[in-house]
Amino acid sequence: MPRKNSPTKPVRSFRLSYECVRQLKDLASNMGRSEGDVVEVSIDRMYREELRFGNLMIGEGGKPEENYKVEKAEEQK
């Protein structure tokens, strides 16, 4: 749990699986940070990776889901 409450940050609530909660607690313990800090770091890292690999377009007005395409397999005769 957070060491102190931050009045400047809005409160969010999420439904997480038991496995995710266990991982979150492990990371928070190992990093010496609050669970909220771990979530912030995790999202920041994922966001940067999406930018790095071109899956996230900022300010281009595009839709990121358009980058994820599934090729149709050709039917064999």
C-alpha positions as CSV (number, residue, x, y, z in Angstrom):
1,M,0.0,0.0,0.0
2,P,1.1,3.6,-0.5
3,R,3.2,5.1,2.2
4,K,1.2,8.3,2.1
5,N,-1.9,9.5,0.4
6,S,-1.4,12.0,-2.4
7,P,-4.1,14.6,-2.6
8,T,-3.0,15.7,-6.1
9,K,-3.6,12.4,-7.9
10,P,-7.1,11.1,-8.8
11,V,-8.2,7.8,-7.4
12,R,-8.7,4.9,-9.9
13,S,-10.1,1.4,-9.3
14,F,-9.4,-1.7,-11.3
15,R,-10.4,-5.4,-11.2
16,L,-7.3,-7.5,-11.4
17,S,-6.8,-11.2,-11.4
18,Y,-5.3,-12.9,-8.4
19,E,-2.1,-13.6,-10.4
20,C,-1.8,-9.9,-11.4
21,V,-2.3,-8.8,-7.7
22,R,0.4,-11.3,-6.6
23,Q,2.8,-9.9,-9.3
24,L,2.0,-6.3,-8.3
25,K,2.7,-7.0,-4.7
26,D,6.0,-8.8,-5.6
27,L,7.1,-6.0,-7.7
28,A,6.2,-3.4,-5.2
29,S,8.1,-5.3,-2.5
30,N,11.2,-5.9,-4.6
31,M,11.3,-2.3,-5.9
32,G,10.6,-0.7,-2.5
33,R,7.7,1.3,-4.0
34,S,4.0,1.5,-3.6
35,E,1.7,-0.5,-5.8
36,G,0.5,2.7,-7.4
37,D,4.1,3.6,-8.3
38,V,4.6,0.1,-9.8
39,V,1.5,0.6,-12.0
40,E,2.7,4.0,-13.1
41,V,6.2,2.6,-14.0
42,S,4.6,-0.4,-15.8
43,I,2.3,1.8,-17.9
44,D,5.1,4.2,-18.8
45,R,7.3,1.4,-19.9
46,M,4.6,-0.2,-22.1
47,Y,3.7,3.2,-23.5
48,R,7.4,3.9,-24.5
49,E,7.6,0.4,-26.1
50,E,4.5,1.1,-28.2
51,L,6.0,4.4,-29.3
52,R,9.3,2.7,-30.1
53,F,7.8,0.0,-32.3
54,G,5.4,2.4,-34.0
55,N,2.2,0.9,-32.6
56,L,1.2,4.2,-31.0
57,M,0.7,7.3,-33.1
58,I,0.7,10.5,-31.1
59,G,-0.7,13.6,-32.8
60,E,-1.2,11.9,-36.1
61,G,-4.9,11.3,-35.7
62,G,-4.4,7.6,-36.7
63,K,-5.8,4.6,-35.0
64,P,-3.2,2.3,-33.3
65,E,-5.3,-0.7,-34.0
66,E,-4.8,-0.2,-37.7
67,N,-1.2,-1.3,-37.2
68,Y,-2.2,-4.7,-35.9
69,K,-3.2,-6.7,-39.0
70,V,-3.8,-10.4,-39.5
71,E,-2.8,-11.8,-42.9
72,K,-5.4,-13.9,-44.5
73,A,-4.0,-17.4,-45.3
74,E,-4.4,-18.5,-48.8
75,E,-6.6,-21.5,-49.2
76,Q,-4.9,-24.6,-50.4
77,K,-6.5,-26.5,-53.3
